[in-house]
């Protein structure tokens, strides 16, 4: 498996994520936890929830534009079947509810606010991710 070292692009992406989270907190008083924003938007179609829909549309269209502009769809290869991808998505959704938040809420916003709960949650996220990659690559041989 080949990977490309892109420190400048990675740093720029991290800075943009941090600035977006900071702007949402300063301008709207809301934490940029994606699972919470999506979960709340799905149950509330009122004018007060409109910002959530703009956030979701911006998130998806920004990612799609970046994919189209810089990566190109021909470079993306999915090695998992559709049922595995659906199961993985459902497990992630269940995990975000179980952990009362996702990596964006805990990892980006919570750590920035020095929340002990978010720091602990992010350490667990990262440990499980590292273990998952290790098992997949070295135990299962994928």
N, CA, C and O atoms as a GROMACS GRO file, in nm:
protein
  568
    1UNK      N    1   0.084  -0.117   0.000
    1UNK     CA    2   0.000   0.000   0.000
    1UNK      C    3   0.089   0.124   0.000
    1UNK      O    4   0.175   0.141   0.087
    2UNK      N    5   0.068   0.208  -0.096
    2UNK     CA    6   0.150   0.329  -0.108
    2UNK      C    7   0.075   0.448  -0.050
    2UNK      O    8  -0.045   0.465  -0.072
    3UNK      N    9   0.147   0.529   0.026
    3UNK     CA   10   0.090   0.652   0.080
    3UNK      C   11   0.179   0.768   0.040
    3UNK      O   12   0.299   0.751   0.016
    4UNK      N   13   0.120   0.884   0.032
    4UNK     CA   14   0.193   1.003  -0.006
    4UNK      C   15   0.204   1.094   0.116
    4UNK      O   16   0.105   1.120   0.183
    5UNK      N   17   0.324   1.142   0.144
    5UNK     CA   18   0.348   1.232   0.256
    5UNK      C   19   0.314   1.373   0.212
    5UNK      O   20   0.378   1.428   0.122
    6UNK      N   21   0.212   1.432   0.274
    6UNK     CA   22   0.165   1.566   0.236
    6UNK      C   23   0.152   1.654   0.359
    6UNK      O   24   0.040   1.685   0.400
    7UNK      N   25   0.263   1.696   0.419
    7UNK     CA   26   0.252   1.772   0.544
    7UNK      C   27   0.188   1.909   0.527
    7UNK      O   28   0.114   1.952   0.616
    8UNK      N   29   0.211   1.979   0.417
    8UNK     CA   30   0.155   2.113   0.400
    8UNK      C   31   0.003   2.104   0.380
    8UNK      O   32  -0.072   2.178   0.444
    9UNK      N   33  -0.041   2.015   0.292
    9UNK     CA   34  -0.185   1.998   0.269
    9UNK      C   35  -0.254   1.948   0.396
    9UNK      O   36  -0.365   1.992   0.427
   10UNK      N   37  -0.190   1.859   0.469
   10UNK     CA   38  -0.249   1.807   0.593
   10UNK      C   39  -0.261   1.917   0.698
   10UNK      O   40  -0.363   1.928   0.766
   11UNK      N   41  -0.156   1.997   0.711
   11UNK     CA   42  -0.159   2.109   0.806
   11UNK      C   43  -0.267   2.210   0.767
   11UNK      O   44  -0.341   2.258   0.852
   12UNK      N   45  -0.276   2.241   0.638
   12UNK     CA   46  -0.377   2.336   0.591
   12UNK      C   47  -0.518   2.283   0.619
   12UNK      O   48  -0.605   2.358   0.662
   13UNK      N   49  -0.540   2.156   0.595
   13UNK     CA   50  -0.670   2.096   0.624
   13UNK      C   51  -0.704   2.101   0.772
   13UNK      O   52  -0.816   2.133   0.809
   14UNK      N   53  -0.607   2.070   0.856
   14UNK     CA   54  -0.629   2.076   1.001
   14UNK      C   55  -0.660   2.217   1.049
   14UNK      O   56  -0.746   2.237   1.134
   15UNK      N   57  -0.587   2.314   0.994
   15UNK     CA   58  -0.612   2.454   1.030
   15UNK      C   59  -0.752   2.496   0.987
   15UNK      O   60  -0.821   2.564   1.062
   16UNK      N   61  -0.794   2.455   0.868
   16UNK     CA   62  -0.928   2.493   0.821
   16UNK      C   63  -1.037   2.429   0.907
   16UNK      O   64  -1.138   2.493   0.936
   17UNK      N   65  -1.017   2.304   0.947
   17UNK     CA   66  -1.115   2.238   1.035
   17UNK      C   67  -1.122   2.311   1.169
   17UNK      O   68  -1.230   2.337   1.220
   18UNK      N   69  -1.006   2.342   1.224
   18UNK     CA   70  -1.003   2.414   1.352
   18UNK      C   71  -1.068   2.551   1.342
   18UNK      O   72  -1.143   2.590   1.431
   19UNK      N   73  -1.039   2.624   1.235
   19UNK     CA   74  -1.100   2.756   1.218
   19UNK      C   75  -1.252   2.747   1.200
   19UNK      O   76  -1.326   2.830   1.253
   20UNK      N   77  -1.297   2.649   1.125
   20UNK     CA   78  -1.441   2.632   1.106
   20UNK      C   79  -1.510   2.600   1.239
   20UNK      O   80  -1.616   2.654   1.268
   21UNK      N   81  -1.449   2.513   1.319
   21UNK     CA   82  -1.506   2.481   1.450
   21UNK      C   83  -1.506   2.604   1.541
   21UNK      O   84  -1.603   2.628   1.612
   22UNK      N   85  -1.399   2.680   1.537
   22UNK     CA   86  -1.390   2.802   1.618
   22UNK      C   87  -1.493   2.905   1.575
   22UNK      O   88  -1.557   2.968   1.659
   23UNK      N   89  -1.509   2.923   1.444
   23UNK     CA   90  -1.608   3.018   1.394
   23UNK      C   91  -1.750   2.978   1.433
   23UNK      O   92  -1.830   3.064   1.471
   24UNK      N   93  -1.782   2.848   1.424
   24UNK     CA   94  -1.915   2.803   1.463
   24UNK      C   95  -1.939   2.830   1.611
   24UNK      O   96  -2.049   2.871   1.650
   25UNK      N   97  -1.838   2.808   1.694
   25UNK     CA   98  -1.852   2.832   1.837
   25UNK      C   99  -1.866   2.981   1.866
   25UNK      O  100  -1.953   3.020   1.944
   26UNK      N  101  -1.782   3.063   1.806
   26UNK     CA  102  -1.786   3.208   1.831
   26UNK      C  103  -1.911   3.274   1.774
   26UNK      O  104  -1.974   3.356   1.840
   27UNK      N  105  -1.946   3.238   1.651
   27UNK     CA  106  -2.056   3.306   1.584
   27UNK      C  107  -2.193   3.251   1.618
   27UNK      O  108  -2.293   3.324   1.612
   28UNK      N  109  -2.200   3.123   1.655
   28UNK     CA  110  -2.329   3.059   1.676
   28UNK      C  111  -2.342   2.997   1.815
   28UNK      O  112  -2.451   2.956   1.856
   29UNK      N  113  -2.231   2.991   1.888
   29UNK     CA  114  -2.234   2.931   2.021
   29UNK      C  115  -2.256   2.781   2.020
   29UNK      O  116  -2.299   2.724   2.120
   30UNK      N  117  -2.226   2.717   1.907
   30UNK     CA  118  -2.250   2.573   1.892
   30UNK      C  119  -2.118   2.500   1.873
   30UNK      O  120  -2.025   2.551   1.811
   31UNK      N  121  -2.111   2.378   1.926
   31UNK     CA  122  -1.994   2.292   1.909
   31UNK      C  123  -2.010   2.214   1.779
   31UNK      O  124  -2.118   2.164   1.749
   32UNK      N  125  -1.902   2.204   1.702
   32UNK     CA  126  -1.907   2.138   1.571
   32UNK      C  127  -1.892   1.987   1.583
   32UNK      O  128  -1.798   1.929   1.529
   33UNK      N  129  -1.984   1.924   1.653
   33UNK     CA  130  -1.988   1.778   1.660
   33UNK      C  131  -2.080   1.729   1.549
   33UNK      O  132  -2.201   1.749   1.555
   34UNK      N  133  -2.023   1.666   1.449
   34UNK     CA  134  -2.100   1.632   1.329
   34UNK      C  135  -2.216   1.538   1.361
   34UNK      O  136  -2.327   1.558   1.310
   35UNK      N  137  -2.193   1.437   1.443
   35UNK     CA  138  -2.302   1.343   1.472
   35UNK      C  139  -2.417   1.412   1.544
   35UNK      O  140  -2.533   1.382   1.516
   36UNK      N  141  -2.387   1.504   1.633
   36UNK     CA  142  -2.492   1.579   1.702
   36UNK      C  143  -2.567   1.672   1.608
   36UNK      O  144  -2.689   1.685   1.617
   37UNK      N  145  -2.493   1.737   1.518
   37UNK     CA  146  -2.556   1.828   1.422
   37UNK      C  147  -2.648   1.750   1.329
   37UNK      O  148  -2.762   1.792   1.306
   38UNK      N  149  -2.600   1.639   1.276
   38UNK     CA  150  -2.682   1.558   1.184
   38UNK      C  151  -2.802   1.498   1.258
   38UNK      O  152  -2.914   1.502   1.208
   39UNK      N  153  -2.779   1.444   1.378
   39UNK     CA  154  -2.888   1.385   1.455
   39UNK      C  155  -2.996   1.486   1.489
   39UNK      O  156  -3.115   1.454   1.482
   40UNK      N  157  -2.955   1.606   1.526
   40UNK     CA  158  -3.053   1.711   1.558
   40UNK      C  159  -3.125   1.761   1.434
   40UNK      O  160  -3.244   1.791   1.438
   41UNK      N  161  -3.053   1.770   1.322
   41UNK     CA  162  -3.115   1.819   1.198
   41UNK      C  163  -3.221   1.722   1.148
   41UNK      O  164  -3.324   1.764   1.096
   42UNK      N  165  -3.198   1.594   1.163
   42UNK     CA  166  -3.293   1.494   1.114
   42UNK      C  167  -3.424   1.497   1.190
   42UNK      O  168  -3.527   1.454   1.138
   43UNK      N  169  -3.421   1.546   1.314
   43UNK     CA  170  -3.544   1.548   1.392
   43UNK      C  171  -3.608   1.685   1.401
   43UNK      O  172  -3.714   1.699   1.463
   44UNK      N  173  -3.547   1.787   1.341
   44UNK     CA  174  -3.597   1.924   1.357
   44UNK      C  175  -3.586   1.998   1.224
   44UNK      O  176  -3.476   2.021   1.173
   45UNK      N  177  -3.699   2.035   1.168
   45UNK     CA  178  -3.700   2.106   1.041
   45UNK      C  179  -3.742   2.253   1.059
   45UNK      O  180  -3.782   2.319   0.963
   46UNK      N  181  -3.732   2.302   1.181
   46UNK     CA  182  -3.775   2.439   1.209
   46UNK      C  183  -3.671   2.540   1.160
   46UNK      O  184  -3.559   2.503   1.123
   47UNK      N  185  -3.709   2.666   1.162
   47UNK     CA  186  -3.618   2.774   1.120
   47UNK      C  187  -3.498   2.783   1.212
   47UNK      O  188  -3.390   2.821   1.169
   48UNK      N  189  -3.516   2.747   1.339
   48UNK     CA  190  -3.406   2.752   1.434
   48UNK      C  191  -3.298   2.648   1.403
   48UNK      O  192  -3.183   2.663   1.446
   49UNK      N  193  -3.334   2.546   1.331
   49UNK     CA  194  -3.240   2.440   1.296
   49UNK      C  195  -3.180   2.457   1.156
   49UNK      O  196  -3.104   2.372   1.110
   50UNK      N  197  -3.215   2.565   1.090
   50UNK     CA  198  -3.170   2.586   0.952
   50UNK      C  199  -3.018   2.586   0.940
   50UNK      O  200  -2.963   2.535   0.842
   51UNK      N  201  -2.950   2.642   1.040
   51UNK     CA  202  -2.804   2.647   1.034
   51UNK      C  203  -2.744   2.507   1.023
   51UNK      O  204  -2.641   2.489   0.958
   52UNK      N  205  -2.808   2.407   1.086
   52UNK     CA  206  -2.757   2.269   1.080
   52UNK      C  207  -2.759   2.217   0.936
   52UNK      O  208  -2.665   2.152   0.891
   53UNK      N  209  -2.868   2.247   0.864
   53UNK     CA  210  -2.879   2.202   0.725
   53UNK      C  211  -2.776   2.272   0.637
   53UNK      O  212  -2.718   2.208   0.550
   54UNK      N  213  -2.753   2.401   0.658
   54UNK     CA  214  -2.649   2.472   0.584
   54UNK      C  215  -2.512   2.411   0.613
   54UNK      O  216  -2.430   2.396   0.523
   55UNK      N  217  -2.488   2.378   0.739
   55UNK     CA  218  -2.362   2.317   0.779
   55UNK      C  219  -2.341   2.184   0.708
   55UNK      O  220  -2.234   2.157   0.655
   56UNK      N  221  -2.446   2.100   0.708
   56UNK     CA  222  -2.437   1.968   0.644
   56UNK      C  223  -2.415   1.982   0.493
   56UNK      O  224  -2.330   1.913   0.436
   57UNK      N  225  -2.491   2.069   0.429
   57UNK     CA  226  -2.475   2.090   0.285
   57UNK      C  227  -2.335   2.142   0.254
   57UNK      O  228  -2.272   2.097   0.157
   58UNK      N  229  -2.286   2.235   0.334
   58UNK     CA  230  -2.150   2.286   0.315
   58UNK      C  231  -2.044   2.180   0.335
   58UNK      O  232  -1.945   2.174   0.262
   59UNK      N  233  -2.065   2.096   0.434
   59UNK     CA  234  -1.971   1.987   0.461
   59UNK      C  235  -1.964   1.889   0.344
   59UNK      O  236  -1.855   1.853   0.299
   60UNK      N  237  -2.080   1.848   0.295
   60UNK     CA  238  -2.084   1.752   0.184
   60UNK      C  239  -2.036   1.815   0.053
   60UNK      O  240  -1.959   1.754  -0.020
   61UNK      N  241  -2.082   1.935   0.024
   61UNK     CA  242  -2.042   1.997  -0.104
   61UNK      C  243  -1.895   2.038  -0.101
   61UNK      O  244  -1.827   2.029  -0.204
   62UNK      N  245  -1.845   2.082   0.013
   62UNK     CA  246  -1.703   2.115   0.023
   62UNK      C  247  -1.615   1.993   0.003
   62UNK      O  248  -1.513   1.999  -0.067
   63UNK      N  249  -1.654   1.882   0.064
   63UNK     CA  250  -1.580   1.758   0.045
   63UNK      C  251  -1.588   1.708  -0.098
   63UNK      O  252  -1.488   1.662  -0.155
   64UNK      N  253  -1.707   1.717  -0.157
   64UNK     CA  254  -1.724   1.676  -0.297
   64UNK      C  255  -1.644   1.761  -0.392
   64UNK      O  256  -1.584   1.711  -0.487
   65UNK      N  257  -1.644   1.892  -0.368
   65UNK     CA  258  -1.567   1.983  -0.453
   65UNK      C  259  -1.417   1.955  -0.441
   65UNK      O  260  -1.346   1.953  -0.542
   66UNK      N  261  -1.370   1.932  -0.321
   66UNK     CA  262  -1.228   1.902  -0.301
   66UNK      C  263  -1.191   1.770  -0.369
   66UNK      O  264  -1.085   1.759  -0.431
   67UNK      N  265  -1.278   1.672  -0.358
   67UNK     CA  266  -1.254   1.544  -0.424
   67UNK      C  267  -1.246   1.562  -0.575
   67UNK      O  268  -1.154   1.509  -0.639
   68UNK      N  269  -1.338   1.634  -0.631
   68UNK     CA  270  -1.342   1.657  -0.775
   68UNK      C  271  -1.223   1.742  -0.821
   68UNK      O  272  -1.162   1.714  -0.924
   69UNK      N  273  -1.191   1.845  -0.744
   69UNK     CA  274  -1.088   1.941  -0.784
   69UNK      C  275  -0.946   1.886  -0.769
   69UNK      O  276  -0.863   1.904  -0.859
   70UNK      N  277  -0.916   1.820  -0.658
   70UNK     CA  278  -0.777   1.785  -0.629
   70UNK      C  279  -0.746   1.637  -0.633
   70UNK      O  280  -0.634   1.600  -0.666
   71UNK      N  281  -0.841   1.552  -0.603
   71UNK     CA  282  -0.810   1.409  -0.595
   71UNK      C  283  -0.850   1.338  -0.722
   71UNK      O  284  -0.770   1.265  -0.781
   72UNK      N  285  -0.970   1.358  -0.766
   72UNK     CA  286  -1.020   1.286  -0.882
   72UNK      C  287  -1.076   1.152  -0.839
   72UNK      O  288  -1.014   1.081  -0.760
   73UNK      N  289  -1.190   1.118  -0.889
   73UNK     CA  290  -1.256   0.995  -0.846
   73UNK      C  291  -1.187   0.869  -0.896
   73UNK      O  292  -1.210   0.761  -0.841
   74UNK      N  293  -1.103   0.880  -0.997
   74UNK     CA  294  -1.036   0.760  -1.048
   74UNK      C  295  -0.932   0.707  -0.951
   74UNK      O  296  -0.890   0.592  -0.964
   75UNK      N  297  -0.888   0.788  -0.855
   75UNK     CA  298  -0.786   0.744  -0.760
   75UNK      C  299  -0.842   0.675  -0.637
   75UNK      O  300  -0.766   0.623  -0.555
   76UNK      N  301  -0.972   0.674  -0.622
   76UNK     CA  302  -1.035   0.615  -0.504
   76UNK      C  303  -1.073   0.471  -0.534
   76UNK      O  304  -1.144   0.442  -0.631
   77UNK      N  305  -1.024   0.381  -0.449
   77UNK     CA  306  -1.054   0.239  -0.465
   77UNK      C  307  -1.111   0.189  -0.332
   77UNK      O  308  -1.044   0.196  -0.229
   78UNK      N  309  -1.234   0.139  -0.335
   78UNK     CA  310  -1.295   0.080  -0.217
   78UNK      C  311  -1.271  -0.069  -0.220
   78UNK      O  312  -1.306  -0.137  -0.317
   79UNK      N  313  -1.210  -0.120  -0.115
   79UNK     CA  314  -1.176  -0.262  -0.111
   79UNK      C  315  -1.278  -0.344  -0.033
   79UNK      O  316  -1.267  -0.467  -0.025
   80UNK      N  317  -1.378  -0.278   0.025
   80UNK     CA  318  -1.480  -0.348   0.102
   80UNK      C  319  -1.608  -0.356   0.021
   80UNK      O  320  -1.635  -0.272  -0.065
   81UNK      N  321  -1.685  -0.459   0.050
   81UNK     CA  322  -1.814  -0.475  -0.019
   81UNK      C  323  -1.916  -0.377   0.039
   81UNK      O  324  -1.895  -0.320   0.146
   82UNK      N  325  -2.025  -0.359  -0.032
   82UNK     CA  326  -2.130  -0.269   0.013
   82UNK      C  327  -2.188  -0.311   0.148
   82UNK      O  328  -2.208  -0.224   0.233
   83UNK      N  329  -2.215  -0.440   0.174
   83UNK     CA  330  -2.265  -0.479   0.306
   83UNK      C  331  -2.167  -0.447   0.419
   83UNK      O  332  -2.208  -0.408   0.529
   84UNK      N  333  -2.038  -0.462   0.394
   84UNK     CA  334  -1.938  -0.429   0.496
   84UNK      C  335  -1.937  -0.278   0.521
   84UNK      O  336  -1.926  -0.235   0.636
   85UNK      N  337  -1.947  -0.198   0.415
   85UNK     CA  338  -1.951  -0.053   0.432
   85UNK      C  339  -2.076  -0.009   0.509
   85UNK      O  340  -2.068   0.080   0.593
   86UNK      N  341  -2.190  -0.070   0.482
   86UNK     CA  342  -2.313  -0.037   0.553
   86UNK      C  343  -2.300  -0.076   0.701
   86UNK      O  344  -2.336   0.002   0.789
   87UNK      N  345  -2.248  -0.195   0.727
   87UNK     CA  346  -2.229  -0.240   0.866
   87UNK      C  347  -2.132  -0.147   0.939
   87UNK      O  348  -2.154  -0.113   1.055
   88UNK      N  349  -2.025  -0.107   0.873
   88UNK     CA  350  -1.927  -0.016   0.935
   88UNK      C  351  -1.992   0.118   0.967
   88UNK      O  352  -1.968   0.174   1.074
   89UNK      N  353  -2.073   0.170   0.876
   89UNK     CA  354  -2.142   0.296   0.900
   89UNK      C  355  -2.239   0.288   1.016
   89UNK      O  356  -2.247   0.380   1.098
   90UNK      N  357  -2.312   0.176   1.025
   90UNK     CA  358  -2.404   0.158   1.137
   90UNK      C  359  -2.330   0.146   1.269
   90UNK      O  360  -2.376   0.198   1.371
   91UNK      N  361  -2.216   0.076   1.269
   91UNK     CA  362  -2.137   0.065   1.391
   91UNK      C  363  -2.080   0.200   1.434
   91UNK      O  364  -2.077   0.230   1.554
   92UNK      N  365  -2.036   0.280   1.340
   92UNK     CA  366  -1.987   0.414   1.373
   92UNK      C  367  -2.100   0.499   1.430
   92UNK      O  368  -2.082   0.568   1.530
   93UNK      N  369  -2.218   0.492   1.368
   93UNK     CA  370  -2.333   0.565   1.420
   93UNK      C  371  -2.370   0.523   1.560
   93UNK      O  372  -2.399   0.607   1.645
   94UNK      N  373  -2.370   0.393   1.586
   94UNK     CA  374  -2.399   0.342   1.720
   94UNK      C  375  -2.292   0.389   1.819
   94UNK      O  376  -2.324   0.428   1.931
   95UNK      N  377  -2.167   0.384   1.776
   95UNK     CA  378  -2.057   0.427   1.864
   95UNK      C  379  -2.064   0.575   1.900
   95UNK      O  380  -2.032   0.613   2.012
   96UNK      N  381  -2.106   0.658   1.805
   96UNK     CA  382  -2.116   0.800   1.836
   96UNK      C  383  -2.227   0.828   1.937
   96UNK      O  384  -2.214   0.918   2.020
   97UNK      N  385  -2.335   0.752   1.930
   97UNK     CA  386  -2.441   0.767   2.031
   97UNK      C  387  -2.396   0.712   2.166
   97UNK      O  388  -2.423   0.772   2.270
   98UNK      N  389  -2.328   0.598   2.163
   98UNK     CA  390  -2.280   0.536   2.286
   98UNK      C  391  -2.177   0.626   2.355
   98UNK      O  392  -2.178   0.638   2.477
   99UNK      N  393  -2.089   0.687   2.277
   99UNK     CA  394  -1.984   0.773   2.332
   99UNK      C  395  -2.026   0.918   2.348
   99UNK      O  396  -1.943   1.003   2.381
  100UNK      N  397  -2.153   0.947   2.324
  100UNK     CA  398  -2.206   1.084   2.335
  100UNK      C  399  -2.128   1.183   2.250
  100UNK      O  400  -2.102   1.295   2.293
  101UNK      N  401  -2.090   1.141   2.132
  101UNK     CA  402  -2.021   1.232   2.042
  101UNK      C  403  -1.927   1.158   1.949
  101UNK      O  404  -1.904   1.038   1.963
  102UNK      N  405  -1.875   1.232   1.853
  102UNK     CA  406  -1.788   1.174   1.752
  102UNK      C  407  -1.649   1.237   1.759
  102UNK      O  408  -1.620   1.318   1.848
  103UNK      N  409  -1.564   1.198   1.667
  103UNK     CA  410  -1.427   1.249   1.669
  103UNK      C  411  -1.421   1.400   1.648
  103UNK      O  412  -1.330   1.465   1.699
  104UNK      N  413  -1.514   1.455   1.575
  104UNK     CA  414  -1.512   1.600   1.555
  104UNK      C  415  -1.554   1.673   1.682
  104UNK      O  416  -1.493   1.773   1.720
  105UNK      N  417  -1.656   1.624   1.747
  105UNK     CA  418  -1.702   1.688   1.870
  105UNK      C  419  -1.603   1.671   1.984
  105UNK      O  420  -1.568   1.768   2.052
  106UNK      N  421  -1.557   1.549   2.005
  106UNK     CA  422  -1.462   1.523   2.113
  106UNK      C  423  -1.320   1.563   2.074
  106UNK      O  424  -1.252   1.633   2.149
  107UNK      N  425  -1.276   1.517   1.957
  107UNK     CA  426  -1.136   1.536   1.918
  107UNK      C  427  -1.099   1.677   1.882
  107UNK      O  428  -0.993   1.726   1.922
  108UNK      N  429  -1.182   1.744   1.807
  108UNK     CA  430  -1.150   1.880   1.764
  108UNK      C  431  -1.196   1.982   1.866
  108UNK      O  432  -1.118   2.065   1.913
  109UNK      N  433  -1.323   1.977   1.901
  109UNK     CA  434  -1.380   2.080   1.989
  109UNK      C  435  -1.355   2.051   2.137
  109UNK      O  436  -1.318   2.141   2.213
  110UNK      N  437  -1.373   1.927   2.178
  110UNK     CA  438  -1.358   1.893   2.320
  110UNK      C  439  -1.215   1.910   2.370
  110UNK      O  440  -1.194   1.965   2.477
  111UNK      N  441  -1.119   1.863   2.294
  111UNK     CA  442  -0.980   1.880   2.335
  111UNK      C  443  -0.943   2.027   2.336
  111UNK      O  444  -0.869   2.073   2.423
  112UNK      N  445  -0.995   2.104   2.239
  112UNK     CA  446  -0.969   2.248   2.235
  112UNK      C  447  -1.023   2.319   2.358
  112UNK      O  448  -0.971   2.423   2.397
  113UNK      N  449  -1.129   2.264   2.418
  113UNK     CA  450  -1.186   2.323   2.540
  113UNK      C  451  -1.130   2.257   2.665
  113UNK      O  452  -1.175   2.287   2.776
  114UNK      N  453  -1.032   2.167   2.649
  114UNK     CA  454  -0.967   2.094   2.759
  114UNK      C  455  -1.066   2.011   2.841
  114UNK      O  456  -1.054   2.002   2.963
  115UNK      N  457  -1.163   1.952   2.773
  115UNK     CA  458  -1.262   1.867   2.839
  115UNK      C  459  -1.200   1.730   2.871
  115UNK      O  460  -1.158   1.659   2.780
  116UNK      N  461  -1.192   1.693   3.001
  116UNK     CA  462  -1.135   1.562   3.037
  116UNK      C  463  -1.209   1.446   2.969
  116UNK      O  464  -1.146   1.349   2.926
  117UNK      N  465  -1.341   1.456   2.960
  117UNK     CA  466  -1.419   1.349   2.896
  117UNK      C  467  -1.382   1.335   2.749
  117UNK      O  468  -1.371   1.224   2.698
  118UNK      N  469  -1.364   1.448   2.682
  118UNK     CA  470  -1.328   1.445   2.540
  118UNK      C  471  -1.186   1.395   2.519
  118UNK      O  472  -1.159   1.324   2.422
  119UNK      N  473  -1.096   1.431   2.607
  119UNK     CA  474  -0.958   1.382   2.597
  119UNK      C  475  -0.957   1.230   2.614
  119UNK      O  476  -0.890   1.160   2.538
  120UNK      N  477  -1.031   1.179   2.713
  120UNK     CA  478  -1.039   1.034   2.733
  120UNK      C  479  -1.103   0.965   2.613
  120UNK      O  480  -1.055   0.862   2.567
  121UNK      N  481  -1.212   1.022   2.562
  121UNK     CA  482  -1.280   0.963   2.446
  121UNK      C  483  -1.189   0.959   2.325
  121UNK      O  484  -1.186   0.860   2.252
  122UNK      N  485  -1.115   1.066   2.301
  122UNK     CA  486  -1.025   1.071   2.185
  122UNK      C  487  -0.912   0.970   2.199
  122UNK      O  488  -0.872   0.909   2.101
  123UNK      N  489  -0.861   0.952   2.321
  123UNK     CA  490  -0.758   0.849   2.343
  123UNK      C  491  -0.813   0.710   2.311
  123UNK      O  492  -0.743   0.628   2.252
  124UNK      N  493  -0.937   0.684   2.350
  124UNK     CA  494  -1.001   0.555   2.320
  124UNK      C  495  -1.022   0.540   2.170
  124UNK      O  496  -0.994   0.434   2.114
  125UNK      N  497  -1.071   0.647   2.103
  125UNK     CA  498  -1.089   0.642   1.956
  125UNK      C  499  -0.959   0.603   1.888
  125UNK      O  500  -0.956   0.514   1.803
  126UNK      N  501  -0.851   0.672   1.926
  126UNK     CA  502  -0.723   0.650   1.858
  126UNK      C  503  -0.666   0.511   1.888
  126UNK      O  504  -0.611   0.447   1.798
  127UNK      N  505  -0.680   0.465   2.011
  127UNK     CA  506  -0.630   0.331   2.046
  127UNK      C  507  -0.706   0.224   1.968
  127UNK      O  508  -0.645   0.130   1.916
  128UNK      N  509  -0.837   0.236   1.960
  128UNK     CA  510  -0.918   0.138   1.886
  128UNK      C  511  -0.886   0.144   1.737
  128UNK      O  512  -0.881   0.041   1.671
  129UNK      N  513  -0.865   0.264   1.684
  129UNK     CA  514  -0.830   0.277   1.542
  129UNK      C  515  -0.696   0.210   1.514
  129UNK      O  516  -0.682   0.139   1.415
  130UNK      N  517  -0.598   0.233   1.599
  130UNK     CA  518  -0.466   0.171   1.580
  130UNK      C  519  -0.476   0.019   1.590
  130UNK      O  520  -0.414  -0.053   1.512
  131UNK      N  521  -0.552  -0.029   1.687
  131UNK     CA  522  -0.571  -0.173   1.702
  131UNK      C  523  -0.642  -0.233   1.581
  131UNK      O  524  -0.606  -0.341   1.535
  132UNK      N  525  -0.742  -0.163   1.530
  132UNK     CA  526  -0.815  -0.211   1.413
  132UNK      C  527  -0.723  -0.222   1.292
  132UNK      O  528  -0.728  -0.322   1.220
  133UNK      N  529  -0.641  -0.122   1.268
  133UNK     CA  530  -0.547  -0.126   1.155
  133UNK      C  531  -0.446  -0.238   1.174
  133UNK      O  532  -0.415  -0.309   1.079
  134UNK      N  533  -0.395  -0.254   1.296
  134UNK     CA  534  -0.299  -0.360   1.322
  134UNK      C  535  -0.359  -0.497   1.294
  134UNK      O  536  -0.298  -0.580   1.226
  135UNK      N  537  -0.480  -0.522   1.347
  135UNK     CA  538  -0.545  -0.652   1.327
  135UNK      C  539  -0.573  -0.674   1.179
  135UNK      O  540  -0.550  -0.784   1.128
  136UNK      N  541  -0.623  -0.572   1.112
  136UNK     CA  542  -0.656  -0.588   0.970
  136UNK      C  543  -0.533  -0.617   0.887
  136UNK      O  544  -0.536  -0.705   0.800
  137UNK      N  545  -0.424  -0.546   0.911
  137UNK     CA  546  -0.304  -0.561   0.827
  137UNK      C  547  -0.216  -0.678   0.865
  137UNK      O  548  -0.158  -0.743   0.778
  138UNK      N  549  -0.205  -0.705   0.996
  138UNK     CA  550  -0.107  -0.804   1.040
  138UNK      C  551  -0.166  -0.936   1.087
  138UNK      O  552  -0.098  -1.039   1.084
  139UNK      N  553  -0.290  -0.936   1.129
  139UNK     CA  554  -0.352  -1.060   1.174
  139UNK      C  555  -0.437  -1.122   1.063
  139UNK      O  556  -0.428  -1.241   1.034
  140UNK      N  557  -0.518  -1.036   1.001
  140UNK     CA  558  -0.604  -1.084   0.893
  140UNK      C  559  -0.534  -1.083   0.758
  140UNK      O  560  -0.578  -1.150   0.665
  141UNK      N  561  -0.427  -1.008   0.747
  141UNK     CA  562  -0.350  -1.004   0.623
  141UNK      C  563  -0.415  -0.929   0.509
  141UNK      O  564  -0.385  -0.955   0.393
  142UNK      N  565  -0.503  -0.836   0.540
  142UNK     CA  566  -0.572  -0.760   0.433
  142UNK      C  567  -0.488  -0.646   0.383
  142UNK      O  568  -0.530  -0.572   0.294
   0.00000   0.00000   0.00000
